[in-house]
Amino acid sequence: MTTTLTVPLPSRTGDPIPSIPQTINRMIDDLMASLPDPKLLTDLERRGIVARYTSVLEGNFIYWMTATLMSVKSEAAHPILLENLHEEVTDAHPAMMRKFAIAAGAYPDASDALTVNEELTKMRRFLGRLSGVQSLLTMAFFEGLIQRFMPYLAELASGLGSNEMEYTDVHGVCDIAHTAGLFRAYEIEQEGYPLAPGTDPLEGVVLLRSLMDAIIFGQTNNATTAA
């Protein structure tokens, strides 16, 4: 859980916001540092985190990546997103997620879905605005976080008596390349279709961090802000 993801930074000269990848990495570090020790959690608390995570990821990740593809105007960035989606669909990642949760006795129920509903709705509405740069940075944060979060999620499931770890094993590896690809797509999109002055490029990242707080703690940490 202490491995640090190093995201390749945009390599083109003249990148207008060179610090954004570092900022996102730091936000991932901050979230990881906030996680409660799995060994100190009750089984009910372990189950809650796995269930709420599943409630969000199983039915939303492909939808969010598709919304990001729709939002991106740069043709050169589309193959990067399509490759990611192709892997998600052909390898049936939602089925992996469901299998993981069921094996841990943590498949979400209505109360789990309702706990994350408010923050999840904010994310859906945000991505529905189809802002290419913002969406790419949001998904880069998410992919980078997922890769870092997998050992923690696996430990929660193990604590619940499960040894079904295909989902965590796969995403602990593939999301490294996915994150790097999304930052490349961001560089392309920002160069051709930059954000309007005064627009917060990390708006979606902050919303997603709040959603992760709801997943982990069962509530939103209103004090969460971008570092």
N, C-alpha and C positions, 0 to 999 in steps of 0.2 A: 504493500500500500504506500510505500514511501518513494517508489520510482517516480521520477519527474519526467513528464512528457516535454520534449523539446521540439517545438513546431518550427519547421523551416520558415524563415522570414522571407517576405517578398524580396525578390532579387533585382527587380527592375529599378533603374535609377529614376529618381524623381517621384517615388511613391509619396503621395501627399500626407499620409498618416503612418509613418514608419513604426510608431510605438504601439499600434493596436494589437498585433499578435502577442507582444510581451504583456500587455495589459490583460488580455484574455487568459494567457497562461497564469498570470498572478491571481486572477479571479478563480481559476480552477484550483490553484494551490490553496486559496483561502477557504473554498468550499470543502476540500478534502480535509483541511485542518479542523473544520467544525464538526466532523462526523463523530458521533458517540462511539465509544469503544464497544465493539460487538460482544465482547466477553462480559460486559456489565449490563447488557440488555436482557430483559425477560424474553421468553419465547413469544409472548404476545406482541412485544415491541419489535422483535425481529420479523415476525410475520407481517406486521403492519407496514414496515418499510418495503419488503419484497412485494407485497400486494399493491401498495400505492404506486410503486415504480412500474409494475406490470400494467396496472390500470392506465397509466399514461403512455407507456412505450408500445404496448402491443397494437393498439389501434390508431396511433398518432404519428409514429416516426415516419413511415412511408408517406403518409398524407402531408406532413410538414416538408419533407424533402421534395415532394411533387410541387407543393406551393412555391418552394424556393426555385425550382426549375422554371416554373411559370413566370416568376418575378424577374429572372435574369434576362437582360436584353442582349448581352454579348454572345454571339454565336460561338465564339471560341471557348466559352466557359461551359456550354451545354454538354459536351461529351464527358466532362468530369462528373457532372451531376447524374447523367444517364448511367455511367458506369457504377456509381454508388447505388442507384435505384435498381439496376439490373441484378446486382449481387443480393440486395435485400429481398427482391421478389423471387429470383430463381433458387436461392438457397433457403427460402421460406423462413426468414428470420423471425417473423411473428410466431410461427409454430414452435421455434426454439424457445422463445420467450414463454409461451404458454406451458410448454413441457417443463421448463425450469420451475415455474411457479407452482404447478400442480404437484410436482415431485416434492417440493418443500412444504406442501400443505398450506400454500399462501396464495391461492388463486383469488383475485379480488371479488368482493361482494359490493352491494350497493353503498354501504357505509364508506368503503375505501374510495369508491368513485366520487362520492359526494364530498369527501374531505379535500380532494384536489380540484374539485369542479371550478371554483372561482378563478384560481390561477391558471388552470388549463384553458378556460374560456378566454381569458386575456391573451394567452399565447395564440390561440386560433384566430382571434380577431386581428391581432398584430400581423401575423403572417398573411392574412387575407388582404392586407393593404398592398401586397406585392411590391415591396421595396427591395430591389435586388441586393444592394450592398448590405443593408441591414439584415436581410434574411440569410445571406451567406455567412456573415459573422456570427449570427445566432446559431446556425447549424455547425459552424466550426467549433464554437464553444461546446456545443452538445456532444459532438463526436469526440473531442478531446477529453471532455469530462467522462463520457462513458468508458473510454479506454482506461482511465485512471480509477474509475469506480468499480470495475469488474472484480478485482480481488476482494474488495469489501463486500460486494453483493454475494460473492461465492462463500465468504465466511459466514454471512448471515444464514444462507441456505444450509451450509454444513452444520451450523448450530441448531438448525431445525431438524437435523437427521437426514438430510438429502445428500446424495452423491452424484446427482444429475447436473453436470457442469458444462454441457456443450455450449449453451448460450454464453456463459462467461468466458469460456476458453476461446471461442471464436472472436468475440468482440474485444477481448483483451489484446488481440493481434491486428485484426483487419481495420480497426478504427484509427490506428496510427496513420496508415496511408490515406484513409478517408479525410482525416483532419488536414493533413498536408495538402490534399487535393482541393479542399474547400478554401484554404488560404490562397492557393494559386488562382482559383476562380474569383475570389474577392479582388485580387490584384488586377485581374483582367477587367472585371466589371467596374471597379473604381476608376480605372484609367479611362474607360470609354463612356461610362455613365455615372459620374460622381454624384454624391449626395448634394442636395441644396445646402448652401451655407446656413449654419445654425441647427442643422439636423443632427441629432445624437446618433452616431453609428452603432452604439452599444445599447440602444433602447431595448431591443429584443433579448440581448444577453442578460440584462437586469431582470426582465420579466421571467426568463427561464430560470435564473437563480432563485427567484421567489417561488417558482413552481417546485424546484428541487427542495427548497426548505419545507414546503408543504408535504412532499414525499417523505423526507427524512424525519421531520419532527411532528408531522400531523397537523401543522399549522404554518402560516406564513411568518417569516422573520421580517417584520416591517423595517427593521434597522438595516437590512441588507442594502448596500450601495456599491457601485463600482469603485474600486480602489483608484 
